[in-house]
Structure formats: C-alpha cells, structure tokens
Amino acid sequence: MSRMFNPPHPGATLREDILPALGLTVTDAARQLGITRTALSRILNEHAGISPEMALRIESWLGPERGGRAEIWLGMQMDHDLWMTEQRPAPPVERAPELLAA
C-alpha cells in the first residue's frame, strides 16, 4: 500500500514554520531545547529524525496546547520514514502461513 504524497520531514516544519513564527535562530532554539546547535541543524536539514527523546523536548518546549504533543512529532517522523521506505524496492519476503484457529 503506497501513500500518494511525500509527507514532510518534521525538521522542515520546524525550519519553515516553527522557528520563524517564534522569531528564533537555530542557536536560540537549540539552547532552549537543551541540545547542541549541530544536533538541531541535523534535524532542520533533514539529516536526522525526531527521536522519542526529541519529541518530548519539543513537547516541553512548545507545550501541548501549541502543537507540541510528542505523539504529533513522532507521527510526522513515522509517516515520512514509511513513505521514504516505500519508495525503495521491497525486499523479498515469504508470506507467513495462515494462522490456525484457536
């Protein structure tokens, strides 16, 4: 089952929407998140994904009421990763036998 579009990397959302709306530089945002500027830059430039730890940092940083729920950020990362994986040829997989009735 292939999705019809390329879900954005959550780093793009941070880079294009969140940081400008907050008027923050990468350095300021990294400091507020408690991570290095390099670590945040890797996410913003889509070279690293949102980990569960990072999702919780974003939740604490933005607040759940302002779009910061960890589940949202992890869901965006999962949607992006799954779509990207679906674009590659599928590895050969042998289908499991039918389950026996209990």
DOPA-609294 format. One record per atom (N, C-alpha, C): atom name; x, y, z. Coordinates in steps of 0.02 Angstrom, whole numbers. Atoms other than C-alpha are relative to their C-alpha. Example, Ala and Ser with C-alpha at 12.3 -4.5 7.8 and 13.67 -1.06 7.14 Angstrom:
2
<pt name="N" x="45" y="-59" z="0"/>
<pt name="CA" x="615" y="-225" z="390"/>
<pt name="C" x="45" y="60" z="0"/>
<pt name="N" x="-42" y="-59" z="-3"/>
<pt name="CA" x="684" y="-53" z="357"/>
<pt name="C" x="-39" y="55" z="37"/>
***
This chain:
102
<pt name="N" x="43" y="-58" z="0"/>
<pt name="CA" x="0" y="0" z="0"/>
<pt name="C" x="45" y="62" z="0"/>
<pt name="N" x="-42" y="-58" z="7"/>
<pt name="CA" x="84" y="158" z="-60"/>
<pt name="C" x="-40" y="64" z="14"/>
<pt name="N" x="32" y="-64" z="-13"/>
<pt name="CA" x="42" y="331" z="4"/>
<pt name="C" x="9" y="44" z="-62"/>
<pt name="N" x="2" y="-39" z="61"/>
<pt name="CA" x="3" y="460" z="-129"/>
<pt name="C" x="45" y="62" z="0"/>
<pt name="N" x="-39" y="-62" z="-3"/>
<pt name="CA" x="115" y="602" z="-70"/>
<pt name="C" x="58" y="-10" z="47"/>
<pt name="N" x="-58" y="3" z="-43"/>
<pt name="CA" x="277" y="636" z="17"/>
<pt name="C" x="-13" y="41" z="63"/>
<pt name="N" x="9" y="-38" z="-62"/>
<pt name="CA" x="241" y="681" z="199"/>
<pt name="C" x="64" y="38" z="17"/>
<pt name="N" x="-61" y="-39" z="-14"/>
<pt name="CA" x="359" y="820" z="252"/>
<pt name="C" x="38" y="-28" z="60"/>
<pt name="N" x="-42" y="17" z="-57"/>
<pt name="CA" x="504" y="784" z="366"/>
<pt name="C" x="-17" y="51" z="55"/>
<pt name="N" x="16" y="-48" z="-53"/>
<pt name="CA" x="465" y="861" z="537"/>
<pt name="C" x="51" y="56" z="7"/>
<pt name="N" x="-50" y="-52" z="-2"/>
<pt name="CA" x="628" y="957" z="526"/>
<pt name="C" x="-18" y="59" z="-45"/>
<pt name="N" x="22" y="-53" z="46"/>
<pt name="CA" x="555" y="1054" z="379"/>
<pt name="C" x="-53" y="43" z="34"/>
<pt name="N" x="51" y="-38" z="-36"/>
<pt name="CA" x="407" y="1104" z="487"/>
<pt name="C" x="31" y="45" z="52"/>
<pt name="N" x="-36" y="-42" z="-49"/>
<pt name="CA" x="523" y="1164" z="624"/>
<pt name="C" x="35" y="58" z="-35"/>
<pt name="N" x="-41" y="-50" z="36"/>
<pt name="CA" x="633" y="1257" z="499"/>
<pt name="C" x="-43" y="53" z="-33"/>
<pt name="N" x="39" y="-46" z="41"/>
<pt name="CA" x="496" y="1335" z="392"/>
<pt name="C" x="-57" y="34" z="38"/>
<pt name="N" x="59" y="-26" z="-35"/>
<pt name="CA" x="355" y="1363" z="516"/>
<pt name="C" x="14" y="21" z="72"/>
<pt name="N" x="-5" y="-12" z="-72"/>
<pt name="CA" x="401" y="1350" z="700"/>
<pt name="C" x="52" y="53" z="17"/>
<pt name="N" x="-52" y="-49" z="-18"/>
<pt name="CA" x="567" y="1442" z="713"/>
<pt name="C" x="-17" y="70" z="-25"/>
<pt name="N" x="18" y="-69" z="21"/>
<pt name="CA" x="510" y="1590" z="604"/>
<pt name="C" x="-58" y="29" z="41"/>
<pt name="N" x="57" y="-25" z="-38"/>
<pt name="CA" x="344" y="1603" z="699"/>
<pt name="C" x="21" y="22" z="70"/>
<pt name="N" x="-25" y="-18" z="-66"/>
<pt name="CA" x="440" y="1610" z="863"/>
<pt name="C" x="54" y="54" z="-3"/>
<pt name="N" x="-53" y="-50" z="7"/>
<pt name="CA" x="571" y="1729" z="793"/>
<pt name="C" x="65" y="-23" z="30"/>
<pt name="N" x="-60" y="28" z="-30"/>
<pt name="CA" x="710" y="1613" z="848"/>
<pt name="C" x="52" y="-20" z="-52"/>
<pt name="N" x="-55" y="27" z="41"/>
<pt name="CA" x="879" y="1574" z="773"/>
<pt name="C" x="9" y="-73" z="18"/>
<pt name="N" x="-15" y="70" z="-15"/>
<pt name="CA" x="941" y="1396" z="766"/>
<pt name="C" x="37" y="-5" z="66"/>
<pt name="N" x="-38" y="-1" z="-62"/>
<pt name="CA" x="1062" y="1437" z="906"/>
<pt name="C" x="-45" y="9" z="61"/>
<pt name="N" x="46" y="-12" z="-55"/>
<pt name="CA" x="924" y="1507" z="1017"/>
<pt name="C" x="-46" y="-60" z="13"/>
<pt name="N" x="45" y="57" z="-8"/>
<pt name="CA" x="806" y="1362" z="984"/>
<pt name="C" x="38" y="-59" z="29"/>
<pt name="N" x="-40" y="56" z="-27"/>
<pt name="CA" x="944" y="1234" z="1018"/>
<pt name="C" x="12" y="10" z="74"/>
<pt name="N" x="-12" y="-14" z="-71"/>
<pt name="CA" x="985" y="1319" z="1182"/>
<pt name="C" x="-63" y="-14" z="40"/>
<pt name="N" x="63" y="10" z="-36"/>
<pt name="CA" x="802" y="1320" z="1234"/>
<pt name="C" x="-18" y="-75" z="4"/>
<pt name="N" x="14" y="72" z="0"/>
<pt name="CA" x="785" y="1136" z="1186"/>
<pt name="C" x="50" y="-40" z="41"/>
<pt name="N" x="-51" y="35" z="-39"/>
<pt name="CA" x="942" y="1091" z="1283"/>
<pt name="C" x="41" y="-48" z="-42"/>
<pt name="N" x="-40" y="41" z="44"/>
<pt name="CA" x="1032" y="1017" z="1132"/>
<pt name="C" x="52" y="44" z="-35"/>
<pt name="N" x="-50" y="-40" z="36"/>
<pt name="CA" x="1181" y="1070" z="1027"/>
<pt name="C" x="-31" y="29" z="-64"/>
<pt name="N" x="21" y="-30" z="63"/>
<pt name="CA" x="1160" y="1183" z="877"/>
<pt name="C" x="8" y="-50" z="-56"/>
<pt name="N" x="-12" y="50" z="52"/>
<pt name="CA" x="1233" y="1044" z="770"/>
<pt name="C" x="-56" y="-53" z="-1"/>
<pt name="N" x="53" y="51" z="-3"/>
<pt name="CA" x="1103" y="918" z="831"/>
<pt name="C" x="-65" y="28" z="-30"/>
<pt name="N" x="61" y="-30" z="27"/>
<pt name="CA" x="961" y="1038" z="791"/>
<pt name="C" x="7" y="12" z="-75"/>
<pt name="N" x="-12" y="-11" z="72"/>
<pt name="CA" x="1037" y="1084" z="622"/>
<pt name="C" x="-9" y="-64" z="-39"/>
<pt name="N" x="8" y="64" z="35"/>
<pt name="CA" x="1042" y="900" z="575"/>
<pt name="C" x="-74" y="-17" z="-9"/>
<pt name="N" x="73" y="11" z="6"/>
<pt name="CA" x="854" y="887" z="610"/>
<pt name="C" x="-29" y="49" z="-50"/>
<pt name="N" x="28" y="-52" z="44"/>
<pt name="CA" x="813" y="1052" z="523"/>
<pt name="C" x="18" y="-12" z="-73"/>
<pt name="N" x="-22" y="14" z="68"/>
<pt name="CA" x="913" y="999" z="369"/>
<pt name="C" x="-18" y="-70" z="-23"/>
<pt name="N" x="28" y="66" z="17"/>
<pt name="CA" x="827" y="828" z="368"/>
<pt name="C" x="54" y="-54" z="-6"/>
<pt name="N" x="-52" y="51" z="-3"/>
<pt name="CA" x="987" y="731" z="403"/>
<pt name="C" x="-7" y="-45" z="60"/>
<pt name="N" x="15" y="40" z="-60"/>
<pt name="CA" x="920" y="664" z="568"/>
<pt name="C" x="-75" y="5" z="12"/>
<pt name="N" x="72" y="2" z="-14"/>
<pt name="CA" x="747" y="615" z="626"/>
<pt name="C" x="-15" y="22" z="71"/>
<pt name="N" x="25" y="-17" z="-67"/>
<pt name="CA" x="642" y="658" z="776"/>
<pt name="C" x="-2" y="-65" z="41"/>
<pt name="N" x="0" y="58" z="-44"/>
<pt name="CA" x="680" y="531" z="913"/>
<pt name="C" x="-55" y="10" z="53"/>
<pt name="N" x="47" y="-9" z="-55"/>
<pt name="CA" x="560" y="497" z="1057"/>
<pt name="C" x="24" y="52" z="50"/>
<pt name="N" x="-27" y="-50" z="-48"/>
<pt name="CA" x="676" y="600" z="1170"/>
<pt name="C" x="-9" y="70" z="-28"/>
<pt name="N" x="7" y="-66" z="30"/>
<pt name="CA" x="675" y="745" z="1047"/>
<pt name="C" x="-73" y="21" z="-2"/>
<pt name="N" x="72" y="-15" z="1"/>
<pt name="CA" x="485" y="734" z="1031"/>
<pt name="C" x="-22" y="25" z="68"/>
<pt name="N" x="17" y="-22" z="-68"/>
<pt name="CA" x="471" y="751" z="1220"/>
<pt name="C" x="30" y="69" z="15"/>
<pt name="N" x="-29" y="-67" z="-8"/>
<pt name="CA" x="590" y="900" z="1217"/>
<pt name="C" x="-44" y="53" z="-36"/>
<pt name="N" x="43" y="-46" z="37"/>
<pt name="CA" x="481" y="983" z="1084"/>
<pt name="C" x="-66" y="11" z="37"/>
<pt name="N" x="63" y="-7" z="-39"/>
<pt name="CA" x="326" y="948" z="1189"/>
<pt name="C" x="10" y="47" z="59"/>
<pt name="N" x="-15" y="-44" z="-56"/>
<pt name="CA" x="406" y="1031" z="1340"/>
<pt name="C" x="13" y="71" z="-23"/>
<pt name="N" x="-20" y="-65" z="27"/>
<pt name="CA" x="470" y="1175" z="1233"/>
<pt name="C" x="-61" y="39" z="-26"/>
<pt name="N" x="58" y="-35" z="29"/>
<pt name="CA" x="312" y="1218" z="1135"/>
<pt name="C" x="-62" y="-3" z="44"/>
<pt name="N" x="61" y="11" z="-38"/>
<pt name="CA" x="183" y="1149" z="1254"/>
<pt name="C" x="-51" y="-37" z="-43"/>
<pt name="N" x="47" y="40" z="39"/>
<pt name="CA" x="49" y="1025" z="1201"/>
<pt name="C" x="-55" y="43" z="-32"/>
<pt name="N" x="54" y="-42" z="25"/>
<pt name="CA" x="-77" y="1165" z="1177"/>
<pt name="C" x="21" y="41" z="-62"/>
<pt name="N" x="-24" y="-39" z="58"/>
<pt name="CA" x="34" y="1246" z="1042"/>
<pt name="C" x="31" y="-46" z="-53"/>
<pt name="N" x="-24" y="46" z="51"/>
<pt name="CA" x="62" y="1094" z="932"/>
<pt name="C" x="62" y="-39" z="19"/>
<pt name="N" x="-62" y="32" z="-21"/>
<pt name="CA" x="200" y="1020" z="1037"/>
<pt name="C" x="-7" y="-72" z="23"/>
<pt name="N" x="8" y="68" z="-26"/>
<pt name="CA" x="125" y="850" z="1079"/>
<pt name="C" x="50" y="-48" z="-32"/>
<pt name="N" x="-52" y="46" z="24"/>
<pt name="CA" x="261" y="719" z="1064"/>
<pt name="C" x="-27" y="-48" z="-52"/>
<pt name="N" x="30" y="48" z="47"/>
<pt name="CA" x="143" y="599" z="975"/>
<pt name="C" x="-7" y="29" z="-70"/>
<pt name="N" x="6" y="-32" z="66"/>
<pt name="CA" x="116" y="725" z="835"/>
<pt name="C" x="67" y="-1" z="-36"/>
<pt name="N" x="-67" y="-3" z="31"/>
<pt name="CA" x="303" y="746" z="804"/>
<pt name="C" x="25" y="-69" z="-19"/>
<pt name="N" x="-20" y="68" z="17"/>
<pt name="CA" x="336" y="560" z="811"/>
<pt name="C" x="-41" y="-28" z="-57"/>
<pt name="N" x="42" y="22" z="55"/>
<pt name="CA" x="189" y="528" z="696"/>
<pt name="C" x="23" y="30" z="-67"/>
<pt name="N" x="-25" y="-31" z="61"/>
<pt name="CA" x="256" y="652" z="569"/>
<pt name="C" x="64" y="-35" z="-23"/>
<pt name="N" x="-62" y="34" z="18"/>
<pt name="CA" x="426" y="567" z="576"/>
<pt name="C" x="-15" y="-69" z="-28"/>
<pt name="N" x="17" y="67" z="23"/>
<pt name="CA" x="348" y="394" z="557"/>
<pt name="C" x="-31" y="2" z="-70"/>
<pt name="N" x="31" y="-6" z="66"/>
<pt name="CA" x="241" y="449" z="409"/>
<pt name="C" x="52" y="14" z="-53"/>
<pt name="N" x="-53" y="-16" z="47"/>
<pt name="CA" x="393" y="524" z="324"/>
<pt name="C" x="45" y="-60" z="-13"/>
<pt name="N" x="-45" y="58" z="6"/>
<pt name="CA" x="504" y="373" z="358"/>
<pt name="C" x="-33" y="-57" z="-39"/>
<pt name="N" x="35" y="54" z="35"/>
<pt name="CA" x="372" y="249" z="299"/>
<pt name="C" x="-7" y="16" z="-74"/>
<pt name="N" x="6" y="-19" z="70"/>
<pt name="CA" x="341" y="345" z="138"/>
<pt name="C" x="66" y="-8" z="-36"/>
<pt name="N" x="-66" y="6" z="30"/>
<pt name="CA" x="528" y="355" z="103"/>
<pt name="C" x="19" y="-73" z="-11"/>
<pt name="N" x="-16" y="71" z="6"/>
<pt name="CA" x="547" y="169" z="134"/>
<pt name="C" x="-40" y="-32" z="-56"/>
<pt name="N" x="43" y="28" z="53"/>
<pt name="CA" x="401" y="129" z="18"/>
<pt name="C" x="24" y="19" z="-69"/>
<pt name="N" x="-25" y="-21" z="65"/>
<pt name="CA" x="491" y="220" z="-123"/>
<pt name="C" x="56" y="-45" z="-25"/>
<pt name="N" x="-54" y="46" z="19"/>
<pt name="CA" x="629" y="89" z="-124"/>
<pt name="C" x="-31" y="-68" z="-18"/>
<pt name="N" x="25" y="67" z="16"/>
<pt name="CA" x="608" y="-85" z="-199"/>
<pt name="C" x="-9" y="-41" z="65"/>
<pt name="N" x="15" y="41" z="-59"/>
<pt name="CA" x="530" y="-203" z="-72"/>
<pt name="C" x="46" y="-61" z="1"/>
<pt name="N" x="-42" y="61" z="-4"/>
<pt name="CA" x="644" y="-342" z="-8"/>
<pt name="C" x="-45" y="-61" z="-9"/>
<pt name="N" x="40" y="61" z="8"/>
<pt name="CA" x="588" y="-519" z="-48"/>
<pt name="C" x="-21" y="-26" z="69"/>
<pt name="N" x="27" y="25" z="-63"/>
<pt name="CA" x="477" y="-583" z="92"/>
<pt name="C" x="-46" y="-57" z="-16"/>
<pt name="N" x="45" y="57" z="9"/>
<pt name="CA" x="394" y="-752" z="103"/>
<pt name="C" x="-59" y="10" z="46"/>
<pt name="N" x="60" y="-12" z="-39"/>
<pt name="CA" x="215" y="-737" z="161"/>
<pt name="C" x="-8" y="-55" z="53"/>
<pt name="N" x="10" y="48" z="-54"/>
<pt name="CA" x="176" y="-821" z="328"/>
<pt name="C" x="-60" y="-45" z="-17"/>
<pt name="N" x="58" y="44" z="12"/>
<pt name="CA" x="57" y="-970" z="326"/>
<pt name="C" x="-60" y="28" z="38"/>
<pt name="N" x="61" y="-20" z="-34"/>
<pt name="CA" x="-123" y="-944" z="378"/>
<pt name="C" x="3" y="-22" z="73"/>
<pt name="N" x="2" y="18" z="-72"/>
<pt name="CA" x="-149" y="-943" z="567"/>
<pt name="C" x="-51" y="-55" z="12"/>
<pt name="N" x="47" y="54" z="-19"/>
<pt name="CA" x="-229" y="-1095" z="643"/>
<pt name="C" x="-52" y="28" z="47"/>
<pt name="N" x="54" y="-23" z="-45"/>
<pt name="CA" x="-396" y="-1066" z="728"/>
<pt name="C" x="14" y="-26" z="70"/>
<pt name="N" x="-13" y="18" z="-70"/>
<pt name="CA" x="-382" y="-1068" z="917"/>
<pt name="C" x="-55" y="-42" z="28"/>
***
